[in-house]
Amino acid sequence: MSSTPVTERHLPPGARAMSISELNIVTGAFGYTGRYITRRLLALGKRVRTLTGHPERQNPFGDRVTAAPFNFDRPAELTESLRGATTLYNTYWVRFPHGRVTFDQAVENTKTLISAAEAAGIRRIVHISITHASEASPLPYFRGKGLLEKAIIHSRLSYTILRPTVIFGAEDILINNIAWLLRRFPVFVVPGSGDYRLQPVFVENMAEIAVAAGQREENRIIDAVGPEVFTFNELVRRVADAIHSRARIVHLRPGVALFLSRLVGYLVGDVVLTRDELMGLMANLLVSDGPATGRTRLSDWLAQDTGRVGVRYASELARHYRR
């Protein structure tokens, strides 16, 4: 899959007019993954409406994308905001509990969204999950994703469930903030041995897989994963080499590493790393058992974007909870 962003000049003759009246819903089009899915849909000549928790924020797409609030607490209004659309691309989730927002609440909100989509006559849902999602998982993040996969499978909607690992790109959290730490601190802490693995997927590839899945009819579960598998040690060293960091890489017990991440989080006003994220990473849940579905190599992307990666800290709290 190409890492080149889709633009109208890349489309075959007549593609801009194809399905011009088709309306697609993208949850979180002002966010990260949803923004790339929206760009691709617009380039294909499709209409897009977004559901967002921040309808007051500046719309990066102008009048090409209309916005409506989630209205999870008003299902009838939520249903009306979905009516007339054919496909729902759902990126809604929470990375960690914050305030009144918990994993359990996110599960219930998404179930409300699924029910509203059925009532509104949505044909198909493309749902963003995570690799190794399971309702039996001891980790709330992965368990919540597993519960939602089950709900979608038992719904009346045609579906594709996409299971990405770590999604990297210009605005990502993990890779960018590893680079940010390597740029600014003399020491970088790796939890435990660092031998656990991950398989990052490029955000453009992720969006391409999602939009292609929206055009199909069959029900599928697909791992969205890149072509390279790294141990965490290898990933950190690859990022450090790309940005010419001189930080010393040390290994500490996972509990100590989490404590230090909380100290950094206090300094930047964010949650740098959660226990669930660390446990999932160390359990090798961010690598696929199947073939690569994305083509862009993280190592190639790092070589091209060394001047941008890690220059600014990417805050999860600022992205989703602050106006």
C-alpha contacts under 8 A as a table, 3 or more apart, distances in Angstrom:
res1	aa1	res2	aa2	distance
1	M	205	N	6.29
1	M	208	E	7.68
1	M	293	T	7.87
1	M	294	G	5.86
1	M	295	R	5.04
1	M	296	T	7.29
2	S	205	N	7.01
2	S	295	R	6.74
2	S	296	T	7.11
3	S	202	F	7.72
3	S	204	E	5.84
3	S	205	N	6.26
3	S	295	R	7.55
3	S	296	T	5.97
4	T	204	E	7.56
5	P	40	R	7.69
5	P	204	E	6.78
6	V	10	H	6.50
6	V	11	L	7.91
6	V	39	R	7.63
6	V	40	R	5.85
6	V	43	A	6.21
7	T	10	H	5.53
7	T	11	L	7.13
7	T	40	R	7.80
7	T	43	A	5.36
8	E	11	L	5.41
8	E	16	R	6.95
8	E	43	A	5.37
8	E	44	L	7.10
11	L	15	A	5.96
11	L	16	R	7.31
11	L	44	L	7.53
12	P	15	A	5.58
13	P	16	R	7.67
14	G	17	A	5.55
14	G	18	M	6.52
15	A	18	M	4.94
15	A	44	L	6.56
15	A	45	G	7.36
16	R	20	I	7.16
16	R	43	A	7.44
16	R	44	L	5.71
16	R	45	G	4.79
17	A	20	I	5.30
17	A	45	G	6.28
18	M	44	L	7.53
18	M	45	G	6.68
18	M	46	K	7.98
19	S	22	E	5.23
19	S	45	G	6.98
19	S	46	K	6.32
20	I	45	G	5.28
20	I	46	K	5.17
20	I	47	R	6.92
21	S	46	K	6.66
21	S	47	R	6.61
22	E	46	K	5.66
22	E	47	R	5.96
22	E	85	A	7.00
22	E	86	T	6.88
23	L	46	K	6.37
23	L	47	R	4.69
23	L	48	V	5.63
23	L	49	R	7.24
23	L	84	G	6.86
23	L	85	A	4.61
23	L	86	T	6.13
23	L	87	T	7.40
24	N	46	K	7.15
24	N	47	R	6.09
24	N	48	V	4.87
24	N	49	R	6.31
24	N	85	A	5.35
24	N	86	T	6.01
24	N	87	T	5.09
24	N	88	L	6.06
24	N	89	Y	7.58
25	I	48	V	5.76
25	I	49	R	4.97
25	I	50	T	5.52
25	I	51	L	7.25
25	I	82	L	7.02
25	I	85	A	6.58
25	I	87	T	6.27
25	I	88	L	4.73
25	I	89	Y	6.03
26	V	29	A	5.79
26	V	34	G	6.35
26	V	37	I	7.68
26	V	38	T	6.85
26	V	48	V	6.98
26	V	49	R	6.38
26	V	50	T	4.84
26	V	51	L	6.54
26	V	88	L	6.02
26	V	89	Y	4.72
26	V	90	N	6.06
26	V	91	T	7.46
27	T	34	G	6.56
27	T	50	T	5.32
27	T	51	L	4.71
27	T	52	T	6.06
27	T	88	L	7.84
27	T	89	Y	6.40
27	T	90	N	5.21
27	T	91	T	5.64
27	T	92	Y	5.99
28	G	31	G	5.20
28	G	32	Y	7.70
28	G	33	T	7.94
28	G	34	G	5.20
28	G	35	R	7.21
28	G	50	T	6.43
28	G	51	L	6.18
28	G	52	T	5.20
28	G	53	G	7.70
28	G	90	N	7.90
28	G	91	T	6.32
28	G	92	Y	6.49
29	A	32	Y	7.47
29	A	33	T	7.65
29	A	34	G	4.26
29	A	35	R	4.43
29	A	36	Y	7.83
29	A	37	I	7.63
29	A	38	T	6.13
29	A	50	T	5.71
29	A	51	L	7.57
29	A	52	T	7.38
30	F	34	G	6.77
30	F	35	R	5.55
30	F	52	T	7.60
30	F	59	N	6.93
30	F	60	P	7.00
31	G	34	G	5.78
31	G	35	R	5.67
31	G	319	R	7.42
32	Y	35	R	5.42
32	Y	36	Y	6.95
32	Y	171	E	6.84
32	Y	172	D	7.42
33	T	36	Y	5.43
33	T	37	I	6.42
33	T	91	T	7.08
33	T	203	V	6.56
33	T	206	M	7.83
33	T	207	A	7.05
34	G	37	I	5.08
34	G	38	T	6.05
34	G	89	Y	7.98
34	G	91	T	6.22
35	R	38	T	5.08
35	R	39	R	6.24
36	Y	39	R	5.09
36	Y	40	R	6.36
36	Y	203	V	7.15
36	Y	204	E	6.53
36	Y	207	A	5.75
37	I	40	R	5.28
37	I	41	L	6.31
37	I	207	A	4.68
37	I	208	E	7.34
37	I	210	A	7.13
37	I	211	V	6.70
38	T	41	L	5.11
38	T	42	L	6.14
38	T	48	V	6.99
39	R	42	L	5.24
39	R	43	A	6.20
40	R	43	A	5.11
40	R	44	L	6.40
40	R	207	A	7.11
40	R	208	E	7.26
40	R	211	V	7.29
41	L	44	L	5.12
41	L	45	G	6.65
41	L	46	K	5.51
41	L	47	R	7.48
41	L	48	V	7.37
41	L	211	V	6.97
42	L	45	G	5.11
42	L	46	K	5.24
42	L	47	R	6.50
42	L	48	V	7.12
42	L	64	R	7.94
43	A	46	K	7.42
47	R	64	R	7.46
47	R	65	V	7.27
48	V	64	R	7.33
48	V	65	V	5.29
48	V	66	T	6.93
49	R	65	V	5.33
49	R	66	T	4.77
49	R	67	A	5.73
49	R	68	A	7.62
50	T	65	V	6.90
50	T	66	T	6.26
50	T	67	A	4.85
50	T	68	A	6.30
51	L	55	P	7.97
51	L	67	A	5.89
51	L	68	A	4.98
51	L	69	P	5.39
51	L	70	F	5.35
52	T	55	P	5.79
52	T	67	A	6.97
52	T	68	A	6.37
52	T	69	P	5.12
52	T	70	F	5.60
53	G	69	P	5.77
53	G	70	F	5.93
54	H	57	R	5.69
54	H	69	P	7.08
54	H	323	R	7.61
55	P	67	A	6.20
55	P	68	A	6.29
55	P	69	P	5.85
57	R	323	R	7.38
59	N	62	G	5.44
59	N	65	V	7.84
61	F	64	R	5.64
61	F	65	V	5.83
62	G	65	V	6.44
63	D	66	T	6.59
68	A	81	S	6.71
70	F	78	L	6.46
71	N	74	R	5.07
71	N	75	P	6.61
71	N	77	E	6.59
71	N	78	L	5.37
72	F	75	P	5.90
72	F	78	L	6.68
72	F	109	N	5.81
72	F	112	T	6.50
72	F	113	L	7.13
74	R	77	E	5.57
74	R	78	L	6.29
75	P	78	L	4.85
75	P	79	T	6.02
75	P	112	T	6.95
75	P	113	L	7.96
75	P	116	A	6.49
76	A	79	T	5.10
76	A	80	E	6.39
76	A	116	A	7.59
77	E	80	E	5.07
77	E	81	S	6.33
78	L	81	S	5.20
78	L	82	L	6.58
78	L	113	L	7.47
78	L	116	A	6.40
79	T	82	L	5.22
79	T	83	R	6.27
79	T	116	A	4.61
79	T	117	A	6.46
79	T	119	A	6.51
79	T	120	A	5.42
80	E	83	R	5.08
80	E	120	A	6.78
82	L	85	A	6.05
82	L	116	A	7.46
82	L	117	A	6.38
82	L	120	A	5.87
82	L	122	I	7.44
83	R	117	A	7.89
83	R	120	A	4.63
83	R	121	G	6.66
83	R	122	I	7.32
84	G	120	A	7.28
84	G	121	G	7.40
84	G	122	I	7.61
85	A	88	L	7.56
85	A	121	G	7.66
85	A	122	I	5.93
86	T	121	G	7.54
86	T	122	I	4.95
86	T	123	R	5.10
86	T	124	R	6.58
87	T	122	I	5.87
87	T	123	R	5.84
87	T	124	R	4.82
87	T	125	I	5.69
87	T	126	V	7.57
87	T	214	G	6.65
88	L	117	A	7.76
88	L	122	I	7.02
88	L	124	R	6.31
88	L	125	I	4.68
88	L	126	V	6.18
89	Y	125	I	5.88
89	Y	126	V	4.77
89	Y	127	H	6.01
89	Y	128	I	7.91
89	Y	210	A	7.82
89	Y	214	G	7.86
90	N	125	I	7.17
90	N	126	V	6.17
90	N	127	H	4.85
90	N	128	I	6.14
91	T	127	H	6.60
91	T	128	I	5.41
92	Y	110	T	7.49
93	W	106	A	6.18
94	V	97	P	6.98
94	V	101	V	7.92
94	V	102	T	7.69
94	V	103	F	6.87
94	V	106	A	6.73
95	R	141	Y	7.58
96	F	102	T	7.23
96	F	103	F	7.22
96	F	141	Y	7.75
96	F	274	T	7.37
97	P	100	R	7.69
97	P	101	V	5.54
97	P	102	T	4.36
97	P	103	F	6.20
98	H	101	V	5.23
98	H	102	T	6.50
99	G	102	T	7.65
101	V	105	Q	6.13
101	V	106	A	7.02
102	T	105	Q	5.07
102	T	106	A	6.19
103	F	106	A	4.97
103	F	107	V	6.20
103	F	140	P	6.83
103	F	141	Y	6.83
103	F	144	G	6.50
104	D	107	V	5.10
104	D	108	E	6.33
104	D	144	G	7.13
105	Q	108	E	5.07
105	Q	109	N	6.01
106	A	109	N	5.00
106	A	110	T	6.12
107	V	110	T	5.22
107	V	111	K	6.24
107	V	144	G	6.11
107	V	145	K	7.82
107	V	147	L	7.52
107	V	148	L	6.59
108	E	111	K	5.05
108	E	112	T	6.22
109	N	112	T	5.06
109	N	113	L	6.29
110	T	113	L	4.83
110	T	114	I	6.19
110	T	148	L	7.40
111	K	114	I	5.01
111	K	115	S	6.24
111	K	148	L	7.21
111	K	151	A	7.09
112	T	115	S	5.17
112	T	116	A	6.14
113	L	116	A	5.05
113	L	117	A	6.11
114	I	117	A	5.06
114	I	118	E	6.36
114	I	152	I	7.26
114	I	155	S	7.63
115	S	118	E	5.15
115	S	119	A	6.28
116	A	119	A	5.02
116	A	120	A	6.02
117	A	120	A	5.06
117	A	121	G	6.31
117	A	122	I	5.25
118	E	121	G	5.38
118	E	122	I	5.88
118	E	155	S	7.87
118	E	156	R	6.61
118	E	157	L	6.70
119	A	122	I	7.72
122	I	125	I	7.69
122	I	157	L	7.27
123	R	157	L	6.01
123	R	158	S	6.29
124	R	157	L	5.38
124	R	158	S	4.51
124	R	159	Y	5.44
124	R	214	G	7.01
124	R	217	E	7.81
125	I	157	L	6.51
125	I	158	S	6.31
125	I	159	Y	4.84
125	I	160	T	6.51
125	I	214	G	7.26
126	V	159	Y	5.78
126	V	160	T	4.88
126	V	161	I	5.87
126	V	162	L	7.17
126	V	210	A	6.63
126	V	213	A	6.92
126	V	214	G	6.16
127	H	159	Y	7.52
127	H	160	T	6.40
127	H	161	I	4.90
127	H	162	L	6.06
128	I	161	I	6.14
128	I	162	L	5.00
128	I	163	R	6.27
128	I	164	P	7.42
129	S	133	A	7.11
129	S	145	K	5.80
129	S	146	G	7.99
129	S	149	E	7.49
129	S	161	I	6.51
129	S	162	L	5.68
129	S	163	R	4.81
129	S	164	P	6.79
130	I	133	A	5.65
130	I	142	F	7.28
130	I	145	K	6.92
130	I	162	L	7.17
130	I	163	R	4.09
130	I	164	P	5.03
130	I	165	T	6.05
130	I	223	D	7.98
131	T	163	R	4.68
131	T	164	P	5.74
131	T	165	T	5.79
131	T	223	D	6.39
131	T	285	L	6.44
131	T	286	L	6.15
131	T	287	V	7.13
131	T	288	S	6.72
132	H	142	F	7.28
132	H	163	R	7.79
132	H	285	L	5.91
132	H	286	L	7.76
133	A	137	S	7.46
133	A	142	F	4.80
133	A	143	R	6.34
133	A	144	G	7.93
133	A	145	K	5.53
133	A	146	G	4.63
133	A	163	R	7.95
134	S	137	S	5.26
134	S	142	F	5.97
134	S	143	R	5.17
134	S	144	G	7.81
134	S	145	K	6.86
134	S	146	G	4.02
134	S	147	L	7.07
135	E	142	F	7.32
135	E	143	R	4.34
135	E	144	G	6.63
135	E	145	K	7.33
135	E	146	G	4.34
135	E	147	L	5.04
136	A	143	R	6.15
136	A	146	G	7.77
137	S	140	P	7.19
137	S	142	F	6.08
137	S	143	R	4.90
138	P	142	F	7.92
138	P	143	R	6.87
139	L	142	F	5.59
139	L	143	R	5.98
139	L	276	D	5.90
139	L	279	M	7.92
139	L	280	G	7.55
140	P	143	R	4.92
140	P	144	G	5.82
140	P	276	D	7.30
141	Y	144	G	5.38
141	Y	145	K	6.44
141	Y	276	D	6.78
142	F	145	K	5.13
142	F	146	G	6.17
143	R	146	G	4.97
143	R	147	L	6.22
144	G	147	L	5.13
144	G	148	L	6.38
145	K	148	L	5.19
145	K	149	E	6.29
146	G	149	E	5.10
146	G	150	K	6.40
147	L	150	K	5.22
147	L	151	A	6.35
148	L	151	A	4.89
148	L	152	I	6.17
149	E	152	I	5.20
149	E	153	I	6.15
149	E	161	I	7.20
150	K	153	I	5.13
150	K	154	H	6.25
151	A	154	H	5.27
151	A	155	S	6.14
152	I	155	S	5.00
152	I	157	L	7.23
152	I	159	Y	7.28
153	I	157	L	8.00
153	I	159	Y	7.46
158	S	217	E	6.63
158	S	218	E	6.97
158	S	219	N	5.98
159	Y	217	E	7.76
159	Y	218	E	7.25
159	Y	219	N	4.99
159	Y	220	R	6.60
160	T	213	A	6.30
160	T	214	G	7.51
160	T	218	E	7.79
160	T	219	N	5.56
160	T	220	R	4.72
160	T	221	I	5.67
160	T	222	I	7.35
161	I	220	R	6.31
161	I	221	I	4.65
161	I	222	I	6.24
162	L	210	A	7.32
162	L	221	I	5.98
162	L	222	I	4.98
162	L	223	D	5.83
162	L	224	A	6.14
163	R	221	I	7.39
163	R	222	I	5.94
163	R	223	D	4.44
163	R	224	A	5.42
164	P	167	I	6.91
164	P	201	V	7.06
164	P	206	M	7.71
164	P	223	D	5.79
164	P	224	A	4.38
164	P	225	V	5.84
165	T	198	L	7.31
165	T	199	Q	6.36
165	T	200	P	5.97
165	T	201	V	6.80
165	T	224	A	7.02
165	T	225	V	6.29
165	T	286	L	4.85
165	T	287	V	6.50
165	T	288	S	7.97
166	V	174	L	7.58
166	V	198	L	7.47
166	V	199	Q	6.87
166	V	200	P	4.72
166	V	201	V	6.18
166	V	286	L	6.90
167	I	172	D	6.82
167	I	200	P	5.77
167	I	201	V	4.97
167	I	202	F	5.69
167	I	203	V	5.60
167	I	206	M	7.69
168	F	171	E	7.72
168	F	172	D	5.30
168	F	173	I	7.83
168	F	174	L	7.66
168	F	175	I	6.49
168	F	200	P	6.43
168	F	201	V	6.08
168	F	202	F	5.02
168	F	203	V	5.74
168	F	298	L	7.75
169	G	172	D	5.31
169	G	202	F	6.02
169	G	203	V	5.62
169	G	204	E	7.89
170	A	176	N	7.68
170	A	308	R	7.52
170	A	309	V	6.86
171	E	176	N	7.35
171	E	314	A	7.09
172	D	175	I	6.54
172	D	176	N	5.92
172	D	314	A	7.20
173	I	176	N	5.54
173	I	177	N	5.83
173	I	314	A	5.63
173	I	315	S	7.40
173	I	316	E	7.42
174	L	177	N	5.35
174	L	178	I	6.13
175	I	178	I	5.18
175	I	179	A	6.35
175	I	239	V	7.89
175	I	309	V	7.88
175	I	310	G	7.86
176	N	179	A	5.19
176	N	180	W	6.17
176	N	309	V	5.37
176	N	310	G	4.62
176	N	313	Y	7.25
176	N	314	A	7.00
177	N	180	W	4.66
177	N	181	L	6.09
177	N	310	G	5.80
177	N	313	Y	5.90
177	N	314	A	6.44
178	I	181	L	5.28
178	I	182	L	6.22
178	I	236	V	7.21
178	I	239	V	7.66
178	I	310	G	7.13
179	A	182	L	4.98
179	A	183	R	6.07
179	A	239	V	6.24
179	A	240	A	6.90
179	A	243	I	7.45
179	A	309	V	6.36
179	A	310	G	4.39
179	A	311	V	7.78
180	W	183	R	5.14
180	W	184	R	6.33
180	W	309	V	7.53
180	W	310	G	3.91
180	W	311	V	6.06
180	W	312	R	6.60
180	W	313	Y	6.07
181	L	184	R	5.28
181	L	185	F	5.74
181	L	188	F	6.95
181	L	310	G	7.61
182	L	185	F	5.86
182	L	186	P	7.41
182	L	187	V	7.50
182	L	188	F	6.31
182	L	240	A	6.45
182	L	245	S	5.95
182	L	246	R	7.75
182	L	247	A	5.85
183	R	243	I	7.60
183	R	245	S	5.89
183	R	247	A	7.55
183	R	310	G	7.15
183	R	311	V	7.87
185	F	188	F	6.93
185	F	247	A	6.54
186	P	246	R	7.13
186	P	247	A	4.47
186	P	248	R	6.12
187	V	247	A	4.98
187	V	248	R	4.63
187	V	249	I	5.87
187	V	250	V	7.02
188	F	247	A	6.27
188	F	248	R	6.05
188	F	249	I	4.82
188	F	250	V	6.22
189	V	249	I	6.01
189	V	250	V	5.11
189	V	251	H	5.74
189	V	252	L	6.58
189	V	257	A	6.48
190	V	193	S	7.44
190	V	194	G	6.12
190	V	232	F	7.96
190	V	233	N	7.43
190	V	249	I	6.98
190	V	250	V	6.01
190	V	251	H	4.80
190	V	252	L	6.37
190	V	257	A	7.11
191	P	194	G	6.36
191	P	251	H	5.91
191	P	252	L	5.41
191	P	253	R	5.73
191	P	254	P	4.55
191	P	255	G	7.95
191	P	256	V	7.91
191	P	257	A	5.44
191	P	258	L	7.89
192	G	251	H	5.88
192	G	252	L	5.60
192	G	253	R	5.05
192	G	254	P	5.39
193	S	196	Y	7.67
193	S	251	H	6.59
194	G	231	T	6.55
194	G	232	F	5.05
194	G	233	N	4.98
194	G	251	H	7.65
195	D	231	T	5.15
195	D	232	F	6.11
195	D	233	N	6.39
196	Y	231	T	5.28
196	Y	232	F	5.97
196	Y	281	L	6.75
196	Y	282	M	5.27
196	Y	283	A	7.08
196	Y	284	N	5.76
197	R	229	V	6.67
197	R	230	F	5.43
197	R	231	T	4.10
197	R	232	F	5.81
197	R	281	L	7.20
197	R	282	M	7.60
197	R	284	N	5.59
197	R	286	L	7.04
197	R	287	V	6.49
198	L	229	V	5.79
198	L	230	F	5.60
198	L	231	T	6.34
198	L	232	F	6.95
198	L	281	L	7.20
198	L	284	N	6.81
198	L	285	L	7.74
198	L	286	L	4.87
198	L	287	V	4.85
199	Q	225	V	6.12
199	Q	226	G	5.96
199	Q	227	P	7.43
199	Q	228	E	5.94
199	Q	229	V	4.56
199	Q	230	F	6.42
199	Q	286	L	6.29
199	Q	287	V	4.96
199	Q	288	S	7.24
200	P	225	V	6.14
200	P	226	G	5.44
200	P	228	E	7.19
200	P	229	V	7.40
200	P	298	L	7.02
201	V	205	N	6.98
201	V	206	M	6.77
201	V	224	A	6.73
201	V	225	V	4.80
201	V	226	G	4.23
201	V	227	P	7.85
201	V	294	G	6.24
201	V	296	T	7.42
201	V	297	R	8.00
201	V	298	L	7.67
202	F	205	N	5.28
202	F	206	M	6.23
202	F	226	G	6.85
202	F	294	G	7.05
202	F	296	T	6.12
202	F	297	R	7.65
202	F	298	L	7.27
203	V	206	M	4.86
203	V	207	A	6.20
204	E	207	A	5.15
204	E	208	E	6.20
205	N	208	E	5.00
205	N	209	I	6.17
205	N	294	G	5.36
205	N	295	R	7.11
205	N	296	T	7.17
206	M	209	I	5.23
206	M	210	A	6.20
206	M	224	A	6.43
206	M	294	G	7.09
207	A	210	A	5.02
207	A	211	V	6.14
208	E	211	V	5.37
208	E	212	A	6.10
209	I	212	A	5.25
209	I	213	A	6.11
209	I	224	A	7.50
209	I	293	T	7.93
209	I	294	G	7.95
210	A	213	A	5.09
210	A	214	G	6.35
211	V	214	G	5.01
211	V	215	Q	6.80
212	A	215	Q	5.45
212	A	216	R	7.07
213	A	216	R	5.44
214	G	217	E	7.92
223	D	288	S	6.74
223	D	290	G	7.37
223	D	293	T	7.21
224	A	292	A	7.38
224	A	293	T	5.65
224	A	294	G	6.67
225	V	287	V	7.68
225	V	288	S	6.95
225	V	292	A	5.34
225	V	293	T	5.52
225	V	294	G	5.70
226	G	229	V	7.82
226	G	292	A	5.29
226	G	293	T	6.21
226	G	294	G	4.57
226	G	295	R	6.03
226	G	296	T	6.59
226	G	297	R	6.70
226	G	298	L	7.99
227	P	292	A	5.07
227	P	293	T	7.48
227	P	294	G	6.44
227	P	295	R	5.95
227	P	296	T	7.09
227	P	297	R	6.20
228	E	297	R	6.32
228	E	298	L	7.23
229	V	287	V	7.33
230	F	233	N	7.74
230	F	234	E	5.65
230	F	235	L	5.72
231	T	234	E	5.10
231	T	235	L	6.24
232	F	235	L	5.00
232	F	236	V	6.18
233	N	236	V	5.35
233	N	237	R	6.23
234	E	237	R	5.17
234	E	238	R	5.95
235	L	238	R	5.04
235	L	239	V	6.21
236	V	239	V	5.20
236	V	240	A	6.05
237	R	240	A	4.92
237	R	241	D	6.01
238	R	241	D	5.25
238	R	242	A	6.20
238	R	299	S	7.37
239	V	242	A	5.09
239	V	243	I	6.40
239	V	302	L	7.21
240	A	243	I	5.47
240	A	244	H	5.81
240	A	245	S	4.91
240	A	246	R	7.51
240	A	247	A	7.79
241	D	244	H	4.91
241	D	245	S	6.35
242	A	245	S	7.84
242	A	302	L	6.32
242	A	303	A	6.31
242	A	306	T	6.06
243	I	306	T	5.65
243	I	307	G	7.57
252	L	256	V	6.37
252	L	257	A	6.10
253	R	256	V	5.33
253	R	257	A	6.23
254	P	257	A	4.99
254	P	258	L	6.15
255	G	258	L	5.15
255	G	259	F	6.28
256	V	259	F	5.05
256	V	260	L	6.27
257	A	260	L	5.15
257	A	261	S	6.16
258	L	261	S	4.98
258	L	262	R	6.35
258	L	273	L	6.94
258	L	274	T	7.41
258	L	275	R	7.19
259	F	262	R	5.17
259	F	263	L	6.60
260	L	263	L	5.03
260	L	264	V	6.42
261	S	264	V	5.08
261	S	265	G	6.02
261	S	272	V	5.91
261	S	273	L	6.25
262	R	265	G	4.76
262	R	266	Y	6.14
262	R	271	V	6.99
262	R	272	V	6.84
262	R	273	L	7.57
263	L	266	Y	5.09
263	L	267	L	6.53
264	V	267	L	5.06
264	V	268	V	6.36
264	V	272	V	7.18
265	G	268	V	5.20
265	G	269	G	5.53
265	G	270	D	4.80
265	G	271	V	5.20
265	G	272	V	5.35
266	Y	269	G	5.13
266	Y	270	D	6.64
266	Y	271	V	7.99
269	G	315	S	7.99
269	G	317	L	7.87
270	D	315	S	5.99
270	D	316	E	6.60
270	D	317	L	5.77
270	D	318	A	7.90
271	V	274	T	7.15
271	V	315	S	7.91
271	V	316	E	7.12
271	V	317	L	7.35
273	L	277	E	6.64
273	L	278	L	7.12
274	T	277	E	5.21
274	T	278	L	6.33
275	R	278	L	5.14
275	R	279	M	6.01
276	D	279	M	5.16
276	D	280	G	5.96
277	E	280	G	5.19
277	E	281	L	6.08
278	L	281	L	5.09
278	L	282	M	6.05
279	M	282	M	5.12
279	M	283	A	6.02
280	G	283	A	5.10
280	G	284	N	6.48
280	G	285	L	5.35
280	G	286	L	7.11
281	L	284	N	5.29
281	L	285	L	5.84
281	L	286	L	5.99
282	M	285	L	7.60
284	N	287	V	6.09
285	L	288	S	7.74
288	S	291	P	7.52
292	A	295	R	7.37
296	T	300	D	7.43
296	T	301	W	7.44
297	R	300	D	5.28
297	R	301	W	6.36
298	L	301	W	5.02
298	L	302	L	6.05
299	S	302	L	5.18
299	S	303	A	6.35
300	D	303	A	5.16
300	D	304	Q	6.47
301	W	304	Q	5.15
301	W	305	D	6.07
302	L	305	D	5.19
302	L	306	T	5.57
302	L	309	V	7.68
303	A	306	T	5.82
305	D	308	R	5.53
305	D	309	V	6.19
306	T	309	V	5.58
307	G	311	V	7.55
308	R	311	V	5.61
309	V	312	R	7.76
310	G	313	Y	6.48
315	S	318	A	5.24
315	S	319	R	6.17
316	E	319	R	5.08
316	E	320	H	6.24
316	E	321	Y	7.94
317	L	320	H	5.47
317	L	321	Y	5.16
317	L	322	R	6.50
318	A	321	Y	5.76
318	A	322	R	4.94
318	A	323	R	7.59
319	R	322	R	6.75
